[in-house]
Amino acid sequence: EGQVVESGGGSVQPGDSLRLSCQASGLRWSTYGMAWVRQAPGKGLEWVSAIYSDFNGPYYEDSVKGRFTISRDKAKDMVYLQMDRLKPEDTAVYYCAADQDFRVQWLVANRPNPYKDDLAYWGQGTQVTVSS
């Protein structure tokens, strides 16, 4: 059974940086899209960023554009989220999720707040806390 596992969360001050990592293994497809989704306290799931195996460029939610960078190492089945200039409103549990490219693309475009059932693979989540 495949899985995705996140790492790299922590507690930082506003303006600091963190890098999240996600390791995929045993997924049922050779190509797939991967996304970072977050859930702030008392709120629903929210797309943060997504990256695909095909030619389509990455997606960024408006509030993280220019501050977060998603990247992928296909040889290692790893996806990273570099988070710079963190703000208190970035505080959330960050999840890594994966599914076929077309499904991730469709969901990002049509469902602003995904559900866990929407994507085939979810990690356990990693806490990011930004506070002074």
WOBELLIN-V873943 format. One line per field, one symbol per residue. ss: DSSP state (A for helix, B for strand, O for the rest). phi: phi as a letter, one per 40 degrees, with the letter a starting at -180 (. if undefined). Layout:
BEGIN
ss=???
phi=???
END
This chain:
BEGIN
ss=OOBBBBBOOBBBOOOOOBBBBBBBBOOOOOOOBBBBBBBOOOOOBBBBBBBOOOOOOOBBOAAAOOOBBBBBBAAAOBBBBBBOOOOAAAOBBBBBBBBOAAAAAAAAAAOOOOOAAAOOBBOOOBBBBBOO
phi=.cabbcahcibbcdgcbabcbbbcagccbcbacbbbbbbcdgbccbcbaaabccccccbbcdcbdgbbbcaabccbfbbbbcbbfcbdcccacbbcbaacdccccccdcbbdbcbdccbcbbccgbcbbbac
END
